[in-house]
Amino acid sequence: MLGIFDQLVEEQINAAMQRGEFNELPGAGKPLPTEEVILVPEEMRIAYKILKNAGMIPPELATRQAVYDVEQALSAATGDSDRRKLVKKLHYLTMQLDESGQRGTNLMIQESYYNKILTRLTGT
């Protein structure tokens, strides 16, 4: 059962469809590209798909996945010793991304911010 807002939206969409407002959109009648393909340049998509089908991922993507995994483990860690080890591992992975030029905005951007997080997590 749809809520009132959902019903209003559905009515607006159906009215626009009947007026033909969606007929001339780019890519009409074609499946939407998956999010991962959108980010890959068109000339590299086939190579990307072959590597993906073979279970291979670019090294920087593997490092980003490792960062995510460590961040998740860090949020669940309870002991100071475990947290210190995870923070060191996170710092190492961050340095790897820095060296490759692939550092993301969700990672520690400034050394002072990193030190504040380290102090808070480890209590040192």
N, C-alpha and C positions, 0 to 999 in steps of 0.2 A: 504494500500500500504506500503510495507516494504522499509526502507531506504537501501542504498548500504551496510552499515555495517551489518544490519540485514540479508540481502540476502546472504552475504558472510558467516556469521555464520551458517545460515540455510543450505547452500550448504556443509559446512564442517561437520555438524552434519549428514546430509543425506549420505555423502560419508562414514563416519565412521560406520554408521548403515549398509550400504551395505557390508562393509568389515567384519561385525560381531564383531566389537570392543565392543559393548555393551551387547553381548549375555551372558557373564559369570559374570556379575556384581552381587554382593550380593543383594538378594532381588528381582532379576529379575522376572517380572511377578506379583509382589505383589504390593499392593498400598503403597504409601509412608506414613510413620507414621506422624501424626500431630505433630507439634512442642511441644505441651504440653506433649504428651505421651513420647517423646524422653527423656525428663528430669526426668521422673518418673522411678525408678528402676522396672525391669520387674516383680518382685514378688509383687509389690504394685499396678500394673496397674489396676487390676480388682477392688480393693477397691477404688482407685482413681476415676474410672469411675462410680462406684455406688454413691459415694459422689457427684460427679459432676452432675450426672443425678438427684439427689435429691436436687440440688441447694445449696449444702454445699461446702464451700471452707475452707482450713486450715486457722487458725487465722492469721498466718504471712502473708499469701497472702491477706487477708482482710485488714491488716494494710498497706501493700505495696500499695494496691489500694487507701486507704485513703490518703497515702502520695502523690500519684500521683494527686488525686483530689485536695488536698490542694495546691500543687505546681501549678496546673492549675489556681486555684482561685487566688493564690498569684500573678501570672503573669498578671492577669486581674484586680486586685484590684487597685483602684485609691486613696482612702482615707488612710491617715496615721493610723487612728484608725483600719480600716479593715485590713491593712497590719500587724499591731502589733498583732492583734488577730490571724491571719493566721500563722504568724511566731511562735507564742507561741504554736499553735496547731501542727505545723510541728515539732517543737522541742520535744514536748510530744510524738508524734508518733515515732520520731527517737529514743527517749529513750526506747520506748517499743521494737523496733526492736533490739536495743543494748542489752537489757536484755534477749531477746530470742535468741541472737546469730545470728540473721538473717539480720543484717544491710547490706544493699546493697552498692555497690561502687558509685551509683549515689547520695547517701545521703551525708549529711555534715560529712566529715571524721575527720576534726580537729576542736577543739573548737575555735581556733583563726580564722579559715576560716569562721566558723559560725558567729562569732562576727562581722567580716568584712561585711558579707552579711546583718546581722541585722542592722548594722549602715547605710549601703547604702540604704536599703529598708525603714527604718524608719526615716532616717535623724537625728538620735540622737547621 
